[in-house]
Amino acid sequence: MDPGSIIAEPVVQYGFAGLAVVQLAVIVWLIRNLMRLLDRTNGIITENTSAIRELSKSTSEELRLIREMRDKLLVLDAREQSDA
């Protein structure tokens, strides 16, 4: 039997076709899972972004209050030194 003729056998051809279908199904399954994972990841990124923005707002407010308190303390210290 010729080695090239075994590839021409219908059983071998059906085997290759079946393997191609299985591989295609696995690829489609992997892509669907990847898309679900990307959707979840985008949701997490959105939540994290909004949390960071809120934290930034509160941090800037705290920084403003700290500077205001520092200025008041400096004024009080200057008054105490001028009284002494």
PyMOL commands that set and color helices and strands:
alter all, ss='L'
color gray80, all
select helices_A, chain A and resi 10-83
alter helices_A, ss='H'
color red, helices_A
deselect
rebuild
show_as cartoon
